[in-house]
Amino acid sequence: MTEVLYAGSFDPITLGHVDVIQRASRVFDKVYVAISINTHKKATFTPERRADFAKDALADLDNVEVMISDELTVELAKSLGTTVLLRGVRGSSDLDSEMAIAGLNEKLDSHIQTVFIPTAADYRDLSSSMIKEIAKFHGDISKFLPAKAANALKNKYL
């Protein structure tokens, strides 16, 4: 069975993330989605809320499991028994930074391989930080986020 781990802050999960996970669920037997801590960002939502948004958005995918992680992605992969990491990329700037991370992960564990799935064209402009900025100014974010996450973010900035 081929399993893959997709780790990220998902603060909150976007339709771009959902798109990548849906497509990965058709390629891999099992997709682990890890809600992780990004030490470079101040989170808008707790890991538990982010996991709740992800579980709600991905509920129709039987082979996807959402979890919370506070460890290095490579260490989580080892504990899950997977050697494949998934990354979604929106464009060339994402690819450059993701390639650097993939290289570091491979140096941490030479068995780790990273697979990239490009985000669908409809979602290439989406980033959680940009969507949060729109929400702060009361713009319509319903086109960018799953409903539960969109409602929570909208209410956060009322």
C-alpha positions as semicolon CSV with decimal commas, in nm:
position;residue;x (nm);y (nm);z (nm)
1;M;0,000;0,000;0,000
2;T;0,138;0,341;-0,098
3;E;0,087;0,609;0,165
4;V;0,174;0,978;0,153
5;L;0,203;1,249;0,416
6;Y;0,092;1,604;0,341
7;A;0,199;1,832;0,626
8;G;0,130;2,202;0,651
9;S;-0,004;2,473;0,875
10;F;-0,339;2,483;0,688
11;D;-0,435;2,805;0,867
12;P;-0,700;2,765;0,742
13;I;-0,726;2,495;0,478
14;T;-0,802;2,646;0,135
15;L;-0,977;2,503;-0,169
16;G;-0,629;2,478;-0,322
17;H;-0,522;2,245;-0,041
18;V;-0,843;2,046;-0,080
19;D;-0,780;2,014;-0,455
20;V;-0,429;1,876;-0,399
21;I;-0,554;1,631;-0,135
22;Q;-0,842;1,513;-0,354
23;R;-0,605;1,443;-0,642
24;A;-0,355;1,273;-0,412
25;S;-0,635;1,051;-0,279
26;R;-0,681;0,917;-0,632
27;V;-0,310;0,838;-0,669
28;F;-0,223;0,704;-0,322
29;D;-0,393;0,436;-0,116
30;K;-0,375;0,651;0,197
31;V;-0,321;1,025;0,246
32;Y;-0,222;1,153;0,588
33;V;-0,287;1,525;0,634
34;A;-0,088;1,665;0,925
35;I;-0,182;1,996;1,077
36;S;0,162;2,120;1,176
37;I;0,309;2,416;1,356
38;N;0,490;2,674;1,145
39;T;0,727;2,858;1,376
40;H;0,756;3,144;1,122
41;K;0,385;3,226;1,136
42;K;0,145;3,333;1,407
43;A;-0,153;3,102;1,370
44;T;-0,502;3,245;1,336
45;F;-0,666;2,922;1,456
46;T;-0,561;2,655;1,705
47;P;-0,436;2,325;1,564
48;E;-0,758;2,163;1,683
49;R;-0,975;2,412;1,491
50;R;-0,760;2,374;1,179
51;A;-0,792;1,995;1,204
52;D;-1,169;2,032;1,242
53;F;-1,187;2,247;0,926
54;A;-0,977;1,994;0,736
55;K;-1,181;1,694;0,856
56;D;-1,501;1,869;0,754
57;A;-1,367;1,964;0,408
58;L;-1,228;1,615;0,344
59;A;-1,506;1,406;0,501
60;D;-1,605;1,247;0,169
61;L;-1,255;1,103;0,111
62;D;-1,239;0,760;0,280
63;N;-0,864;0,721;0,238
64;V;-0,768;1,054;0,399
65;E;-0,679;1,086;0,766
66;V;-0,630;1,423;0,936
67;M;-0,405;1,454;1,241
68;I;-0,222;1,716;1,445
69;S;0,157;1,705;1,465
70;D;0,413;1,897;1,666
71;E;0,719;1,712;1,535
72;L;0,942;1,730;1,232
73;T;0,762;1,603;0,923
74;V;1,034;1,344;0,863
75;E;0,988;1,207;1,215
76;L;0,611;1,191;1,170
77;A;0,657;1,009;0,839
78;K;0,880;0,753;1,012
79;S;0,625;0,695;1,287
80;L;0,352;0,647;1,025
81;G;0,570;0,414;0,820
82;T;0,562;0,626;0,506
83;T;0,858;0,750;0,306
84;V;0,665;0,974;0,068
85;L;0,588;1,338;0,141
86;L;0,336;1,538;-0,062
87;R;0,364;1,905;-0,144
88;G;0,127;2,118;-0,344
89;V;0,287;2,384;-0,562
90;R;0,121;2,692;-0,709
91;G;0,402;2,811;-0,932
92;S;0,774;2,849;-0,978
93;S;0,832;3,046;-0,656
94;D;0,662;2,769;-0,455
95;L;0,865;2,507;-0,637
96;D;1,196;2,673;-0,549
97;S;1,121;2,685;-0,176
98;E;0,960;2,339;-0,176
99;M;1,266;2,192;-0,353
100;A;1,488;2,331;-0,077
101;I;1,264;2,176;0,191
102;A;1,257;1,845;0,002
103;G;1,636;1,845;-0,008
104;L;1,661;1,907;0,366
105;N;1,408;1,633;0,439
106;E;1,607;1,391;0,224
107;K;1,924;1,484;0,416
108;L;1,742;1,414;0,744
109;D;1,630;1,075;0,610
110;S;1,767;0,941;0,283
111;H;1,461;0,719;0,236
112;I;1,226;1,018;0,217
113;Q;1,098;1,119;-0,126
114;T;0,888;1,425;-0,197
115;V;0,615;1,425;-0,462
116;F;0,479;1,752;-0,598
117;I;0,124;1,797;-0,723
118;P;0,052;2,128;-0,893
119;T;-0,253;2,312;-0,771
120;A;-0,533;2,339;-1,028
121;A;-0,528;2,664;-1,224
122;D;-0,841;2,791;-1,046
123;Y;-0,656;2,786;-0,714
124;R;-0,302;2,895;-0,804
125;D;-0,347;3,245;-0,666
126;L;-0,470;3,128;-0,326
127;S;-0,270;3,148;-0,008
128;S;-0,404;3,140;0,345
129;S;-0,229;3,466;0,430
130;M;-0,382;3,649;0,132
131;I;-0,726;3,511;0,215
132;K;-0,691;3,624;0,577
133;E;-0,607;3,973;0,451
134;I;-0,925;3,978;0,241
135;A;-1,125;3,859;0,543
136;K;-0,980;4,135;0,765
137;F;-1,130;4,389;0,525
138;H;-1,462;4,200;0,510
139;G;-1,418;4,078;0,152
140;D;-1,596;3,770;0,020
141;I;-1,378;3,467;0,096
142;S;-1,640;3,202;0,020
143;K;-1,479;3,131;-0,320
144;F;-1,146;3,044;-0,159
145;L;-1,220;2,830;0,147
146;P;-1,441;2,535;0,241
147;A;-1,763;2,662;0,402
148;K;-1,682;2,582;0,766
149;A;-1,339;2,749;0,747
150;A;-1,482;3,048;0,557
151;N;-1,752;3,105;0,819
152;A;-1,504;3,082;1,105
153;L;-1,260;3,322;0,940
154;K;-1,536;3,567;0,854
155;N;-1,658;3,560;1,215
156;K;-1,304;3,610;1,343
157;Y;-1,291;3,955;1,180
158;L;-1,645;4,079;1,248
